[in-house]
Amino acid sequence: MTKNAELKGSSFTLSVLHLLDDDLDSALQVLSDKVTQAPAFFDGAPVVVDISRLHQQPDFITLKATIEQTGMLVVGVTGCKQNTSREAAKLAGLAVMNPAKQTRVNDPIQTPTKIVTTPIRSGQQIYAKNADLVVLNHVSAGAEIIADGSIHIYGVLRGRAIAGASGQKEANIFCQNLQSELLSIAGTYWLSESIPEQYSARPVKVSLQEDSLNIEHLAL
């Protein structure tokens, strides 16, 4: 029998917009400012909206339409505490998502480190699933390297580096020459203008501490 479709599990990198209070206008202004800083990166990017800290149920249709004016695509919501919120989100065409629980029993099997020796050019994407990623060359602007574990770049990093893509907060990014468009660990990210100038074009280590990115000089 010929298969017309096949359903398989997979994993993708999603940004999460955390709404910290009911002042949605201010939150959306912050989001618009972020998108303006890197429009190419956010154009068509999927986003999940976390409403767990809101005191009132938002108008999901209006929320979705407003966010999508920035060019991002709202694919779902998380943090729905009431069934009425879940149903309203579904009626707005949004998936209701629950954060994955971190359990050691269900941790994926770690696979051997993925090693790339050639330059990673603009438009390319390299993904090390359940593994660390080592790049022995340069990462061009417009390129993207992703790893569920840590990332090591021995050339110049001008593109985007996303470590801990499956939520591993212990992941790190090690870089010999930092000129990155974006750094991310376990969903927490910095755009280029957020990276302190004293670390530009220097060897660095980037880690996640108390849900914030931390950067330090790497002694060679």
TORSE-617348 format. One line per field, with one value per residue: residue number from 1; residue in one letter; chain; x, y negated, z of N, C-alpha, C in turn. Coordinates in Angstrom, 3 decimals. Atoms other than C-alpha are relative to their C-alpha. Layout:
<sites>
seq <- (NUM;...)
type <- (A;...)
mol <- (A;...)
nx <- (X;...)
ny <- (Y;...)
nz <- (Z;...)
cax <- (X;...)
cay <- (Y;...)
caz <- (Z;...)
cx <- (X;...)
cy <- (Y;...)
cz <- (Z;...)
</sites>
This chain:
<sites>
seq <- (1;2;3;4;5;6;7;8;9;10;11;12;13;14;15;16;17;18;19;20;21;22;23;24;25;26;27;28;29;30;31;32;33;34;35;36;37;38;39;40;41;42;43;44;45;46;47;48;49;50;51;52;53;54;55;56;57;58;59;60;61;62;63;64;65;66;67;68;69;70;71;72;73;74;75;76;77;78;79;80;81;82;83;84;85;86;87;88;89;90;91;92;93;94;95;96;97;98;99;100;101;102;103;104;105;106;107;108;109;110;111;112;113;114;115;116;117;118;119;120;121;122;123;124;125;126;127;128;129;130;131;132;133;134;135;136;137;138;139;140;141;142;143;144;145;146;147;148;149;150;151;152;153;154;155;156;157;158;159;160;161;162;163;164;165;166;167;168;169;170;171;172;173;174;175;176;177;178;179;180;181;182;183;184;185;186;187;188;189;190;191;192;193;194;195;196;197;198;199;200;201;202;203;204;205;206;207;208;209;210;211;212;213;214;215;216;217;218;219;220)
type <- (M;T;K;N;A;E;L;K;G;S;S;F;T;L;S;V;L;H;L;L;D;D;D;L;D;S;A;L;Q;V;L;S;D;K;V;T;Q;A;P;A;F;F;D;G;A;P;V;V;V;D;I;S;R;L;H;Q;Q;P;D;F;I;T;L;K;A;T;I;E;Q;T;G;M;L;V;V;G;V;T;G;C;K;Q;N;T;S;R;E;A;A;K;L;A;G;L;A;V;M;N;P;A;K;Q;T;R;V;N;D;P;I;Q;T;P;T;K;I;V;T;T;P;I;R;S;G;Q;Q;I;Y;A;K;N;A;D;L;V;V;L;N;H;V;S;A;G;A;E;I;I;A;D;G;S;I;H;I;Y;G;V;L;R;G;R;A;I;A;G;A;S;G;Q;K;E;A;N;I;F;C;Q;N;L;Q;S;E;L;L;S;I;A;G;T;Y;W;L;S;E;S;I;P;E;Q;Y;S;A;R;P;V;K;V;S;L;Q;E;D;S;L;N;I;E;H;L;A;L)
mol <- (A;A;A;A;A;A;A;A;A;A;A;A;A;A;A;A;A;A;A;A;A;A;A;A;A;A;A;A;A;A;A;A;A;A;A;A;A;A;A;A;A;A;A;A;A;A;A;A;A;A;A;A;A;A;A;A;A;A;A;A;A;A;A;A;A;A;A;A;A;A;A;A;A;A;A;A;A;A;A;A;A;A;A;A;A;A;A;A;A;A;A;A;A;A;A;A;A;A;A;A;A;A;A;A;A;A;A;A;A;A;A;A;A;A;A;A;A;A;A;A;A;A;A;A;A;A;A;A;A;A;A;A;A;A;A;A;A;A;A;A;A;A;A;A;A;A;A;A;A;A;A;A;A;A;A;A;A;A;A;A;A;A;A;A;A;A;A;A;A;A;A;A;A;A;A;A;A;A;A;A;A;A;A;A;A;A;A;A;A;A;A;A;A;A;A;A;A;A;A;A;A;A;A;A;A;A;A;A;A;A;A;A;A;A;A;A;A;A;A;A)
nx <- (0.845;-0.782;0.209;0.206;-0.517;-0.613;-0.103;-1.172;-0.413;-1.180;-0.171;-0.286;-0.298;1.088;-0.131;1.134;0.261;0.524;0.744;-0.252;1.162;1.133;-0.244;-0.394;-0.521;-1.419;-0.690;-0.078;-0.952;-1.314;-0.175;-0.211;-1.361;-0.902;0.114;-0.620;-1.448;-0.450;1.220;-0.168;0.022;1.331;1.017;0.575;-0.437;1.100;-0.121;1.000;0.267;0.195;0.949;0.146;-0.059;1.094;1.122;1.218;-0.119;-0.105;0.746;-1.009;0.052;-0.675;-1.402;-0.632;-0.066;-0.932;-1.366;-0.345;-0.354;-1.464;-0.590;-0.095;1.205;0.398;0.416;0.643;-0.104;-0.282;0.332;1.459;0.325;1.421;0.517;0.560;-1.112;-0.406;0.999;-0.071;-1.209;0.275;0.921;-0.797;-0.896;-1.309;-0.260;-0.209;-1.230;-0.476;-1.453;-0.469;-0.589;-1.359;-0.204;-1.193;0.373;0.375;-1.009;-0.402;-1.339;-0.961;-0.704;-1.352;-0.141;0.021;-1.141;0.065;-1.326;0.088;0.719;1.466;0.273;1.284;1.147;-0.124;0.352;-0.572;0.659;-0.526;1.106;-0.420;-1.463;-0.753;-0.407;-1.312;-0.238;-1.425;-0.146;0.781;1.454;0.282;1.250;1.127;-0.021;0.549;-0.457;0.890;-0.366;0.698;-1.027;-0.819;-0.558;-1.384;-0.351;-1.432;-0.217;0.786;1.451;0.767;1.402;0.787;-0.365;1.096;-0.372;1.074;1.229;1.092;0.261;-1.113;-0.493;-1.419;-0.778;-0.838;-0.528;-1.399;-0.274;-1.318;0.108;1.443;0.603;1.234;1.302;0.885;-0.448;1.152;-0.140;1.270;1.076;-0.351;-0.890;-0.462;-0.328;-1.364;-0.151;0.049;-1.286;-0.898;-1.003;-1.341;-0.167;0.028;-1.203;-0.859;0.389;0.961;0.872;1.350;0.738;1.296;0.002;1.263;0.842;-0.560;-1.268;-1.204;-1.127;-1.293;-1.157;-0.513;-1.462;-0.584)
ny <- (1.201;1.225;0.965;1.387;0.877;-0.723;0.864;-0.327;1.010;0.789;1.131;1.253;1.109;0.967;1.093;0.133;1.360;-0.045;1.198;0.099;0.597;0.169;1.137;-0.629;1.006;0.177;-1.236;-0.070;1.016;-0.604;-0.989;0.732;0.536;-1.123;-0.390;1.068;-0.155;-1.118;-0.384;-1.209;-1.161;-0.227;-0.061;-1.333;-0.876;-0.429;0.431;-0.464;1.052;-0.492;0.888;-0.514;1.059;0.954;-0.130;-0.051;-0.731;0.933;-0.265;-0.725;0.377;1.302;-0.218;-0.672;0.924;1.086;-0.521;-0.346;1.226;0.127;-0.958;-1.312;-0.819;-0.590;-1.378;-0.588;0.668;-0.856;0.653;0.111;-0.606;-0.321;-0.636;1.029;0.567;-1.001;-0.048;1.261;-0.059;-0.909;0.669;0.991;-0.716;-0.154;-1.227;0.160;-0.750;-0.132;-0.161;-1.367;-0.214;-0.524;-1.188;-0.723;-1.280;0.178;0.741;-0.687;-0.570;0.930;-0.556;0.557;1.394;0.282;0.837;0.594;0.544;0.981;1.229;-0.040;1.209;0.659;-0.788;-1.378;-0.317;-1.253;-0.390;-1.168;-0.509;-0.745;-0.044;1.245;0.358;0.628;0.584;0.287;1.013;1.211;-0.020;1.274;0.704;-0.611;-1.438;-0.356;-1.274;-0.389;-1.245;-0.290;0.144;1.207;0.363;0.464;0.581;0.303;1.097;1.197;-0.195;1.179;-0.381;-0.247;-1.217;-0.377;-1.184;-0.447;0.231;-0.805;0.438;-0.320;1.259;-0.135;0.165;1.187;0.371;0.404;0.638;0.627;1.365;0.235;1.112;-0.715;0.656;-0.453;-1.076;-0.519;-1.236;-0.472;0.943;1.362;0.445;1.367;0.470;0.524;1.254;-0.283;-0.560;1.083;0.301;-0.460;-1.403;-0.097;-0.509;-0.609;-1.348;0.109;-1.098;0.471;-0.988;0.433;0.057;0.544;0.323;1.123;-0.334;0.532;-0.079;0.278;-0.226;-1.367;0.010;-0.955)
nz <- (0.000;0.098;-1.082;0.424;-1.058;-1.102;-1.168;-0.802;-0.961;0.337;-0.909;0.674;-0.893;-0.074;-0.958;-0.912;-0.457;-1.367;-0.395;-1.432;-0.661;0.916;0.883;1.259;0.929;-0.285;0.376;1.457;0.429;-0.208;1.061;1.253;-0.042;0.250;1.401;0.786;-0.103;0.847;0.725;0.801;-0.890;-0.555;1.045;0.148;-1.089;-0.873;-1.391;-0.959;-0.979;-1.370;-0.686;-1.364;-1.015;0.186;-0.930;0.794;1.261;1.120;1.233;0.761;1.412;0.105;-0.353;1.143;1.126;-0.318;0.065;1.374;0.720;-0.068;0.926;-0.641;0.103;-1.283;0.246;-1.169;-1.299;-1.137;-1.267;-0.203;-1.293;-0.042;1.209;0.878;0.763;0.982;1.066;0.744;0.837;1.107;0.914;0.736;0.902;-0.624;-0.739;-1.435;-0.218;-1.368;-0.032;-0.228;-1.317;0.074;-0.818;0.406;0.584;1.399;0.747;1.216;0.013;0.568;1.145;0.114;0.391;1.444;0.329;1.342;0.316;1.082;-0.368;0.067;0.771;-0.192;0.440;-0.457;-1.375;-0.494;-1.252;-0.698;-0.824;-1.190;0.019;0.094;1.359;0.112;1.320;0.108;1.043;-0.231;0.177;0.660;-0.300;0.685;-0.252;-1.308;-0.547;-1.089;-0.672;-1.249;-1.019;0.076;1.305;0.002;1.300;0.011;0.932;-0.302;-0.038;0.417;0.118;-1.207;-0.730;-0.895;-0.777;-0.896;0.768;-0.546;-1.371;-0.900;-0.543;-0.319;1.232;0.106;1.311;-0.039;1.285;0.077;0.516;-0.086;0.741;0.299;0.168;-1.077;-0.880;-0.734;-0.767;-0.576;0.294;-0.427;1.072;0.194;1.339;0.064;-0.740;-1.433;-0.407;-0.423;1.023;-0.375;0.371;1.464;0.671;-1.024;-0.420;-1.100;-0.412;-0.311;-0.771;-0.516;-1.457;-0.517;1.156;0.747;0.622;-0.616;0.926;-0.629;0.848;-0.017;-0.067;0.939)
cax <- (0.000;1.392;1.906;0.477;1.703;3.776;3.647;6.950;8.266;10.816;12.147;12.355;13.684;10.841;11.021;8.788;7.284;6.834;4.116;5.037;1.873;-1.419;0.070;0.085;0.745;4.084;5.032;4.268;6.283;9.278;8.754;8.511;11.785;13.492;12.190;13.344;16.875;17.044;14.126;15.585;15.995;12.447;10.628;8.297;9.782;7.369;6.663;4.835;3.189;3.496;0.472;1.122;1.748;-1.328;-4.206;-6.781;-7.430;-6.217;-8.169;-6.240;-7.447;-6.316;-3.075;-2.259;-3.055;-1.033;2.066;1.906;2.110;5.784;6.334;6.481;3.968;2.119;1.841;0.643;0.267;1.510;0.655;-3.136;-4.407;-8.130;-10.073;-11.794;-8.402;-7.482;-10.731;-10.428;-6.890;-8.041;-10.896;-8.290;-6.430;-3.592;-2.046;-2.124;1.348;2.767;6.463;8.352;9.240;12.947;13.459;16.671;14.842;13.598;16.782;17.731;20.760;23.772;25.313;28.938;30.087;29.313;32.464;32.369;35.680;34.482;33.273;29.548;28.266;25.355;22.018;23.376;22.062;23.929;22.153;23.793;20.879;21.456;25.122;27.764;28.852;32.455;33.150;36.793;36.231;34.324;30.548;29.426;26.771;23.372;24.410;22.953;24.514;22.344;23.166;21.220;24.509;27.359;28.913;32.627;33.700;37.413;37.022;35.149;31.480;29.473;26.220;23.810;24.768;21.990;23.114;20.926;18.260;16.240;16.327;19.696;20.535;24.019;25.088;27.801;29.067;32.838;34.094;37.569;36.366;32.920;31.123;27.779;24.337;22.670;23.663;21.148;21.214;18.063;15.852;17.452;19.136;21.093;21.085;24.367;23.701;23.163;26.671;29.027;31.516;34.558;33.910;33.726;36.268;37.628;37.700;34.705;32.618;28.844;26.756;23.311;23.116;19.794;17.986;20.234;23.132;26.579;29.681;33.329;36.734;38.175;41.773;43.850)
cay <- (0.000;-3.401;-5.856;-9.331;-10.760;-9.765;-11.235;-11.336;-13.117;-15.881;-18.955;-22.591;-25.788;-28.049;-31.471;-32.047;-35.474;-35.720;-38.205;-39.442;-41.418;-42.454;-45.497;-43.859;-47.101;-47.564;-43.923;-44.127;-47.346;-45.515;-42.708;-45.178;-46.789;-43.371;-42.536;-45.908;-45.110;-41.870;-41.759;-39.000;-36.677;-37.137;-37.267;-34.264;-32.907;-30.802;-32.048;-30.627;-33.072;-32.322;-33.762;-32.090;-35.427;-37.233;-37.910;-38.219;-36.053;-37.889;-38.225;-35.543;-36.603;-40.199;-39.048;-36.762;-39.408;-42.092;-39.934;-38.802;-42.435;-42.192;-39.390;-36.586;-33.729;-32.773;-28.982;-28.389;-29.461;-28.011;-28.706;-28.329;-27.708;-27.469;-25.314;-28.461;-29.860;-26.618;-26.578;-30.257;-29.686;-26.727;-28.782;-31.363;-28.656;-28.302;-25.141;-24.788;-23.717;-22.475;-22.837;-19.565;-18.210;-17.586;-14.022;-12.051;-8.837;-10.263;-12.095;-11.349;-9.171;-11.410;-10.780;-11.401;-14.985;-16.362;-17.839;-20.222;-21.078;-23.235;-26.872;-27.272;-29.750;-32.180;-30.380;-27.072;-25.431;-22.744;-20.813;-18.417;-16.417;-15.105;-16.018;-18.711;-20.567;-21.433;-23.791;-23.913;-26.789;-30.058;-30.582;-33.276;-35.923;-34.493;-30.940;-29.076;-26.383;-24.481;-21.822;-20.094;-20.148;-22.666;-24.459;-25.009;-27.355;-27.498;-30.123;-33.432;-33.282;-35.819;-33.883;-32.509;-29.954;-28.117;-25.689;-23.629;-23.629;-20.898;-22.745;-21.693;-24.623;-23.247;-23.786;-26.328;-28.199;-28.445;-30.759;-31.903;-35.080;-36.387;-38.558;-36.794;-37.901;-35.886;-33.720;-31.412;-28.776;-26.816;-29.491;-32.513;-34.669;-37.826;-39.698;-41.233;-44.633;-42.954;-41.475;-43.717;-45.438;-44.304;-40.718;-41.500;-39.605;-37.919;-34.301;-33.825;-31.337;-31.855;-30.046;-30.246;-31.376;-31.911;-32.022;-34.815;-34.574;-35.086;-35.828;-35.763;-35.916;-32.540;-32.099;-30.412)
caz <- (0.000;-0.990;1.850;1.256;4.539;7.498;11.003;12.876;15.927;15.508;17.287;16.230;17.748;18.900;20.503;23.525;24.206;27.987;28.897;32.364;33.097;31.527;29.802;26.374;24.505;26.260;25.727;22.031;21.742;23.213;20.706;17.826;18.911;18.928;15.467;14.129;15.313;13.304;10.818;8.647;11.627;12.938;9.582;9.513;12.762;14.866;18.379;21.387;23.816;27.537;29.374;32.754;34.528;33.232;35.603;32.831;29.803;26.691;23.477;21.597;18.159;18.726;20.369;17.443;14.831;16.619;17.024;13.420;12.305;13.334;10.821;13.380;13.316;16.505;16.534;20.081;23.687;26.937;30.556;30.203;33.739;33.009;30.570;29.287;28.257;26.518;24.573;23.626;22.355;20.256;18.787;17.754;15.852;18.362;19.724;23.511;24.553;27.839;28.733;28.543;31.949;32.422;33.666;33.661;32.764;29.487;28.524;24.906;24.269;23.677;20.282;19.253;18.790;15.329;13.775;10.800;9.118;6.224;6.375;7.072;4.535;4.570;4.333;5.636;8.809;10.753;13.514;15.990;17.387;20.932;20.580;20.908;17.777;16.914;14.002;12.929;10.529;10.138;10.433;7.996;8.616;7.726;8.683;11.661;13.828;16.310;18.884;21.628;23.555;23.595;20.611;19.966;17.135;16.305;13.587;13.395;14.416;12.433;12.132;14.733;17.396;19.256;21.977;24.302;21.598;23.334;26.668;28.087;30.356;31.092;27.467;26.642;23.606;23.165;20.453;19.335;17.625;18.537;15.959;16.194;14.980;17.730;20.703;22.360;25.103;25.981;24.413;26.134;23.511;22.797;19.509;18.360;19.968;23.366;23.404;25.437;23.156;25.152;24.052;20.323;18.189;21.339;22.574;24.870;26.786;26.965;29.579;31.163;34.778;36.555;33.209;31.889;29.490;30.970;28.896;29.939;28.303;27.409;28.502;25.809)
cx <- (0.879;-0.337;-0.165;0.540;0.566;0.213;1.157;0.264;1.239;0.114;0.425;0.293;-1.125;0.368;-1.260;-0.092;-0.659;-0.685;0.045;-1.125;-1.072;0.133;0.529;0.592;1.500;0.805;0.183;0.924;1.429;0.293;0.280;1.409;1.018;0.000;0.666;1.519;0.530;-1.179;0.133;-0.084;-1.415;-1.096;-0.487;0.370;-1.193;0.246;-1.148;-0.158;-0.296;-0.877;-0.134;-0.020;-1.123;-1.114;-1.328;0.261;0.087;-0.964;0.989;0.012;0.722;1.493;0.760;0.191;1.025;1.446;0.408;0.227;1.505;0.695;0.182;-1.341;-0.297;-0.542;-0.704;0.156;0.349;-0.336;-1.484;-0.382;-1.454;-0.426;-0.579;1.098;0.455;-0.960;0.043;1.220;-0.232;-0.926;0.714;0.991;1.391;0.113;0.212;1.149;0.370;1.506;0.378;0.637;1.372;0.139;1.199;-0.351;-0.254;1.003;0.373;1.415;0.942;0.770;1.373;-0.012;0.012;1.116;-0.112;1.341;-0.038;-0.688;-1.505;-0.452;-1.404;-1.130;0.061;-0.455;0.578;-0.632;0.643;-1.061;0.547;1.525;0.579;0.381;1.346;0.181;1.455;0.287;-0.896;-1.499;-0.397;-1.280;-1.125;-0.027;-0.496;0.533;-0.791;0.502;-0.877;0.961;0.723;0.537;1.411;0.322;1.458;0.368;-0.776;-1.487;-0.686;-1.496;-0.659;0.408;-1.057;0.374;-1.148;-1.359;-1.182;-0.268;1.107;0.661;1.484;0.890;0.781;0.308;1.430;0.377;1.358;-0.066;-1.480;-0.409;-1.426;-1.224;-0.932;0.674;-1.204;0.384;-1.345;-1.114;0.224;1.034;0.398;0.130;1.351;0.182;-0.065;1.330;0.939;1.183;1.377;0.249;0.021;1.354;0.987;-0.437;-0.895;-0.644;-1.343;-0.737;-1.324;0.039;-1.255;-0.861;0.431;1.332;1.145;1.164;1.288;1.108;0.505;1.517;0.548;1.345)
cy <- (-1.249;-0.952;-1.401;-1.001;0.859;-0.971;0.467;-1.117;-0.725;-1.130;-1.223;-1.068;-1.022;-1.097;-0.061;-1.453;0.090;-1.331;-0.087;-0.663;-0.211;-1.199;0.521;-1.001;-0.198;1.221;0.086;-1.070;0.513;1.006;-0.673;-0.566;1.092;0.383;-1.036;0.137;1.102;0.524;1.296;1.253;0.333;0.147;1.436;0.962;0.398;-0.428;0.587;-1.082;0.633;-0.994;0.358;-1.092;-1.028;0.260;0.120;0.778;-0.991;0.355;0.641;-0.396;-1.326;0.141;0.608;-0.966;-1.103;0.467;0.271;-1.219;-0.233;0.926;1.378;0.721;0.652;1.404;0.619;-0.854;1.044;-0.763;-0.196;0.745;0.456;0.650;-1.030;-0.647;0.962;0.025;-1.268;-0.020;0.895;-0.643;-1.054;0.662;0.228;1.352;-0.337;0.921;0.006;0.180;1.439;0.101;0.645;1.190;0.759;1.302;-0.137;-0.812;0.754;0.542;-0.975;0.694;-0.657;-1.446;-0.142;-0.999;-0.470;-0.684;-1.102;-1.275;0.196;-1.329;-0.535;0.843;1.454;0.134;1.367;0.308;1.270;0.487;0.884;0.083;-1.399;-0.232;-0.712;-0.477;-0.436;-1.070;-1.193;0.261;-1.370;-0.644;0.623;1.516;0.269;1.358;0.279;1.308;0.192;-0.072;-1.322;-0.208;-0.536;-0.505;-0.433;-1.043;-1.223;0.353;-1.309;0.294;0.199;1.333;0.284;1.307;0.372;-0.110;0.798;-0.310;0.279;-1.284;0.046;-0.203;-1.317;-0.281;-0.487;-0.525;-0.686;-1.460;-0.339;-1.261;0.403;-0.900;0.341;1.127;0.474;1.280;0.314;-1.034;-1.422;-0.538;-1.465;-0.250;-0.709;-1.256;0.206;0.529;-1.142;-0.165;0.563;1.465;0.194;0.416;0.619;1.450;-0.085;1.349;-0.609;1.132;-0.596;0.073;-0.706;-0.564;-1.262;0.429;-0.694;0.198;-0.364;0.287;1.425;-0.051;1.096;0.488)
cz <- (0.000;1.146;-0.579;1.008;1.102;1.147;0.863;0.999;-0.469;1.006;-0.799;1.047;-0.069;0.992;0.855;0.446;1.371;0.317;1.521;0.778;-1.056;-0.921;-1.342;-0.979;0.205;-0.416;-1.511;-0.559;0.152;-1.104;-1.334;-0.087;-0.296;-1.481;-0.895;-0.009;-0.913;-0.812;-0.785;0.860;0.456;-1.059;-0.198;1.111;0.873;1.436;0.811;1.060;1.360;0.762;1.480;1.064;-0.142;1.009;-0.741;-1.292;-1.155;-1.122;-0.967;-1.478;-0.221;0.272;-1.177;-1.166;0.237;-0.103;-1.442;-0.880;0.012;-0.992;0.588;-0.102;1.344;-0.265;1.202;1.235;1.048;1.275;0.212;1.278;0.079;-1.313;-0.960;-0.855;-1.089;-1.178;-0.855;-0.919;-1.209;-1.032;-0.838;-0.948;0.549;0.695;1.474;0.385;1.471;-0.025;0.274;1.374;-0.173;0.952;-0.518;-0.697;-1.489;-0.803;-1.266;0.118;-0.687;-1.111;-0.120;-0.493;-1.522;-0.304;-1.449;-0.278;-1.053;0.470;-0.122;-0.584;0.255;-0.575;0.426;1.448;0.350;1.347;0.544;0.971;1.121;0.111;0.120;-1.456;0.055;-1.436;-0.060;-1.042;0.347;-0.208;-0.531;0.521;-0.822;0.116;1.420;0.421;1.277;0.591;1.220;1.178;-0.133;-1.416;0.198;-1.403;0.042;-1.045;0.455;-0.042;-0.356;-0.091;1.345;0.625;1.053;0.679;0.939;-0.650;0.518;1.469;0.987;0.491;0.364;-1.227;0.029;-1.466;0.202;-1.382;0.033;-0.423;-0.132;-0.764;-0.384;-0.179;1.159;0.763;0.802;0.733;0.630;-0.144;0.464;-0.972;0.141;-1.491;0.063;0.861;1.519;0.527;0.382;-0.954;0.336;-0.359;-1.516;-0.540;0.979;0.253;1.240;0.312;0.389;0.711;0.456;1.519;0.477;-1.124;-0.739;-0.608;0.731;-0.968;0.736;-0.989;0.184;-0.024;-0.890;0.516)
</sites>
